[in-house]
Amino acid sequence: MVEEAKLDSKSKSIPNENLRFGERALSAGGAAFLSAVIVNPLDVVKTRLQAQAAGVPYQGSCRLGCFDTNSKQVIISTRELLMSSTKLSARNNFMQEGFSRLWRGTNASLALAVPTVGIYMPCYDYFRNIMEEFTIEKSPTLTIYVPLVAGTIARSLACISCYPVELARTRMQAFKGTQRDVKLPGVWKTLVDVVNPVKGSNNGYRMLWTGLGAQLARDVPFSAICWSILEPTRRSIQSAMGEEPGAGSIIGANFTAGFVAGAVAAAATCPLDVAKTRRQIEKNTDRAMTMTTRQTLAEIWRDGGIRGMFSGAGARVGRAGPSVAIVVSFYEVVKYGLHNFHQQ
């Protein structure tokens, strides 16, 4: 029985044990680069919708850090804001700021995605492989939970390592300038603006990790759900094809499984994403350092109900499905190519 489980597990995966961590990281970084450039406009739209629902003022020139959830003067009708659709938000961004602003924060997205995915995907492979070997030998019934656990650990490591850049990206996307010719702050300037108001205090550089709890509360369940769906789905598709893995079948199986898994995980964790955005764009330093994800979710529910909890859900799902599909399929097909190269 153990031997059958072992053979079944190996037959549904591409052999890549001979790939070094650096090669896996390079494959993942390339996948992240491609995905970030393609789906960034939907990420901007999603963040804008969530920021608007939280009451970010768009009148006049808005400097980074101008959002304060305690200020009643900047809160617009929640009902009015939540009626904004993804299509309307994208059209308004284009008309008011220019087409290029739909890629606002792309440099931060690239600075975030390449190292994050470069850590995330190889670590997932590593943890999955050693856990599968262990569970197949010791407790085959636990093997089905390996993708969930491996994805959770790998995502946590990647998230903590690269979080300040994630904070900068969210702030860059959330706030917009009203003058097209004015160059908006980049990643470094955004992070400096986060630290400067509290520089010299004990909370100075801790502000760079503002909202990390909310980020982990979103990303860990997302990763657990995503890999729990993706891994068995792609293996089932590959088995149904009944042929030796080729570039076409690898792309097809991984793209399909990734799209479904990413969309489902994004929809399920949308309230946590709204909470993460609200915490990251909080201006009040004391409040930012004491806010919890639970408190933030309670405020979102109080202000907007179920519609508030799912602000930007359409754009989030529309982004996550293709993003996961692109990253996983590109990563796996490059690994396949490198494996064949080593075999020659």
C-alpha positions in Angstrom: 0.0 0.0 0.0 2.8 2.4 0.9 4.6 1.5 -2.4 1.4 2.2 -4.4 0.9 5.5 -2.7 4.5 6.5 -3.4 4.3 5.5 -7.1 1.0 7.3 -7.4 2.4 10.5 -5.9 5.5 10.4 -8.2 3.5 9.6 -11.3 1.4 12.7 -10.9 4.3 15.1 -10.5 7.1 16.2 -12.7 10.5 14.9 -11.6 12.6 17.9 -10.6 14.7 16.8 -7.7 17.8 17.7 -9.6 16.9 21.4 -9.7 18.8 23.7 -7.4 17.0 26.3 -5.2 18.5 29.1 -7.3 17.0 27.6 -10.5 13.6 27.2 -8.9 13.8 30.8 -7.6 14.8 32.0 -11.1 11.8 30.2 -12.6 9.5 31.6 -9.9 10.9 35.2 -10.3 10.2 35.1 -14.1 6.7 33.9 -13.5 6.1 36.7 -10.9 7.4 39.3 -13.3 5.0 38.3 -16.1 2.0 38.0 -13.8 2.7 41.4 -12.1 2.8 43.3 -15.4 -0.3 41.7 -16.8 -2.7 41.8 -13.8 -1.5 45.0 -12.1 -4.4 47.2 -13.5 -7.0 44.9 -11.7 -4.9 45.1 -8.5 -5.0 48.9 -8.7 -8.8 48.9 -9.3 -9.3 46.5 -6.4 -7.2 48.6 -4.0 -9.0 51.8 -5.1 -12.4 50.4 -4.5 -11.4 49.2 -1.0 -9.8 52.5 -0.2 -12.9 54.4 -1.4 -15.1 52.3 0.8 -12.9 53.1 3.7 -13.3 56.9 3.0 -10.0 57.9 1.3 -10.5 61.5 0.1 -9.9 62.0 -3.6 -10.5 65.7 -3.8 -7.4 67.8 -4.5 -3.8 66.6 -4.2 -3.7 63.7 -1.8 -0.3 63.1 -0.2 0.5 59.6 1.0 -0.8 59.0 4.5 -3.7 61.3 4.2 -6.3 58.7 5.3 -7.7 58.7 8.8 -10.5 56.4 9.6 -11.5 58.5 12.6 -12.1 61.6 10.5 -15.8 61.9 9.8 -15.3 64.7 7.3 -13.7 62.5 4.7 -16.1 59.6 4.9 -18.4 59.5 1.9 -21.7 57.6 1.9 -20.7 53.9 2.2 -23.7 52.9 0.1 -22.7 55.3 -2.7 -19.1 54.1 -2.7 -20.0 50.4 -2.6 -22.2 50.8 -5.7 -19.0 51.6 -7.7 -18.3 48.6 -10.0 -15.0 47.4 -11.2 -15.7 48.7 -14.7 -16.7 52.1 -13.5 -13.6 52.4 -11.3 -11.3 51.4 -14.1 -12.9 53.8 -16.5 -12.6 56.7 -13.9 -9.0 55.9 -13.3 -8.3 56.0 -17.0 -10.2 59.2 -17.7 -8.9 61.2 -14.7 -5.3 60.0 -14.5 -4.4 58.6 -17.8 -4.0 55.0 -19.1 -0.5 54.6 -17.7 -1.8 55.1 -14.1 -3.6 51.7 -14.3 0.0 50.4 -13.8 0.5 52.6 -10.7 2.6 50.7 -8.3 3.9 48.2 -10.9 7.5 48.9 -9.8 6.5 48.1 -6.3 4.6 45.0 -7.5 7.7 43.8 -9.3 9.9 44.6 -6.3 7.5 42.6 -4.2 6.4 39.8 -6.5 9.8 38.7 -7.8 11.5 38.1 -4.4 8.2 36.9 -2.7 7.4 34.3 -5.3 11.1 33.5 -5.6 11.0 32.5 -2.0 7.4 31.1 -1.9 7.4 28.7 -4.8 10.8 26.9 -4.2 10.0 26.7 -0.4 6.6 25.2 -1.2 8.3 22.6 -3.4 10.8 21.8 -0.8 8.3 21.5 2.1 5.9 19.5 0.0 8.5 17.0 -1.2 9.9 16.3 2.3 6.4 16.2 3.9 5.1 13.8 1.2 8.0 11.5 1.6 7.5 11.5 5.4 3.8 11.0 5.3 3.8 8.3 2.6 6.3 6.3 4.8 4.7 7.0 8.2 1.1 7.9 7.7 -0.4 7.8 4.2 -3.7 9.2 5.3 -2.1 12.5 6.1 -0.6 13.0 2.7 -3.7 14.9 1.4 -3.0 17.6 3.9 0.6 18.2 2.8 -0.2 20.9 0.2 -2.2 22.9 2.8 0.6 22.8 5.4 3.5 23.3 2.9 1.7 26.3 1.3 1.0 27.8 4.7 4.6 27.7 5.9 6.1 28.8 2.6 3.7 31.8 2.3 4.4 32.9 5.9 8.1 33.0 5.3 7.8 34.9 2.0 5.2 37.3 3.5 7.3 38.3 6.5 10.5 38.6 4.5 9.1 41.1 1.9 6.3 42.9 3.8 7.6 46.5 3.8 7.5 46.5 0.0 3.9 45.2 0.1 3.0 48.1 2.4 4.6 50.5 -0.1 2.7 49.0 -3.0 -0.7 49.2 -1.3 -0.2 52.9 -0.4 1.0 53.7 -3.9 -2.1 52.1 -5.4 -4.6 53.5 -2.9 -3.8 57.2 -3.4 -4.0 59.0 -6.7 -2.7 62.3 -7.9 -4.9 64.8 -9.7 -2.2 66.2 -11.9 -1.0 64.0 -14.7 2.4 65.6 -15.1 3.3 65.3 -11.4 5.6 62.4 -10.7 4.1 60.4 -7.8 6.4 59.0 -5.0 8.2 55.7 -5.7 8.8 52.8 -3.4 11.6 54.3 -1.3 9.9 57.7 -0.9 6.7 56.0 0.1 8.5 54.0 2.8 10.3 57.1 4.0 6.9 58.9 4.3 5.6 55.9 6.4 8.6 56.2 8.9 9.1 60.0 9.0 6.0 60.9 11.1 7.2 58.7 13.9 10.9 58.9 13.4 12.8 59.0 16.7 10.0 57.2 18.6 9.9 53.5 19.6 7.4 52.9 16.8 9.6 54.3 14.0 10.6 51.3 11.9 7.9 49.1 13.4 5.6 51.1 11.1 7.1 49.3 8.1 5.3 46.2 9.4 2.0 47.9 10.0 -0.7 45.5 9.1 1.5 42.4 8.9 -1.0 40.5 11.1 -3.8 41.3 8.6 -1.5 40.3 5.7 -0.8 37.0 7.3 -4.4 36.6 8.2 -5.2 37.0 4.5 -2.3 35.2 2.8 -2.1 32.1 5.0 -5.7 31.1 4.5 -5.5 32.0 0.8 -2.4 29.8 0.4 -4.0 27.0 2.3 -7.2 27.1 0.2 -5.3 27.6 -3.0 -2.9 24.7 -2.7 -5.5 22.4 -1.3 -7.5 22.9 -4.5 -4.6 23.3 -7.0 -2.4 20.3 -6.2 -5.1 17.6 -6.5 -6.7 19.3 -9.4 -3.6 19.5 -11.5 -2.6 16.0 -10.7 -6.1 14.7 -11.7 -5.9 16.6 -15.0 -2.4 15.3 -15.7 -3.6 11.7 -14.9 -6.7 12.1 -17.1 -4.4 13.1 -20.0 -2.8 9.7 -19.7 0.5 10.7 -21.4 4.0 11.6 -20.5 4.3 15.2 -19.3 5.0 17.6 -22.1 5.2 21.4 -22.2 1.7 21.7 -23.5 0.1 19.4 -21.0 2.0 21.0 -18.1 0.8 24.5 -19.1 -2.7 23.3 -19.6 -3.1 21.4 -16.4 -1.4 24.0 -14.2 -3.1 27.0 -15.8 -6.6 25.4 -15.4 -5.9 24.3 -11.8 -4.3 27.6 -10.9 -7.1 29.7 -12.3 -9.8 27.8 -10.4 -7.8 27.6 -7.2 -6.8 31.3 -7.3 -10.3 32.5 -8.0 -11.9 30.4 -5.2 -9.2 31.3 -2.6 -9.5 35.0 -3.5 -13.3 35.0 -3.1 -13.1 33.2 0.2 -10.5 35.6 1.7 -11.8 38.9 0.3 -12.9 40.3 3.7 -9.4 39.7 5.1 -8.0 41.5 2.0 -10.3 44.5 2.7 -9.1 44.5 6.4 -5.4 44.4 5.2 -5.9 47.4 2.9 -7.6 49.4 5.5 -4.9 48.8 8.1 -2.1 49.6 5.6 -3.5 53.0 4.6 -4.3 54.1 8.2 -2.8 57.5 9.0 -3.2 57.7 12.7 0.1 56.2 14.1 -1.2 55.2 17.5 -4.3 53.6 15.9 -2.2 51.8 13.3 0.0 50.2 15.9 -3.0 49.0 18.1 -5.5 48.0 15.4 -6.2 44.2 15.2 -7.7 42.4 12.2 -10.7 41.4 14.3 -11.4 45.1 15.2 -10.9 46.1 11.6 -13.3 43.5 10.3 -15.9 44.6 12.9 -15.6 48.2 11.7 -16.0 47.2 8.1 -19.1 45.2 8.9 -20.5 48.1 10.9 -19.9 50.6 8.1 -20.8 48.6 5.1 -22.2 45.2 6.0 -21.6 42.3 3.7 -21.0 44.6 0.7 -18.3 46.4 2.7 -16.7 43.1 3.5 -16.5 42.2 -0.2 -15.4 45.6 -1.6 -13.4 45.1 -4.8 -14.2 41.4 -4.8 -14.8 41.3 -8.6 -11.4 42.8 -9.3 -9.7 40.7 -6.7 -11.1 37.4 -8.1 -10.5 38.7 -11.7 -6.9 39.3 -10.7 -6.1 36.3 -8.6 -7.4 33.6 -11.0 -5.1 34.6 -13.9 -2.3 35.6 -11.6 -2.1 32.2 -9.9 -2.6 30.5 -13.3 0.3 32.4 -14.9 2.7 32.0 -12.0 2.1 28.2 -11.5 2.1 27.3 -15.2 5.1 29.4 -16.1 7.0 28.1 -13.0 6.3 24.5 -13.8 7.0 24.6 -17.5 10.4 26.4 -16.9 11.2 23.7 -14.3 10.3 21.1 -16.9 12.6 22.7 -19.4 15.5 22.9 -16.9 14.9 19.3 -15.9 15.2 18.2 -19.5 18.3 20.3 -19.9 20.0 18.5 -17.0 18.9 15.1 -18.4 20.8 15.8 -21.7 
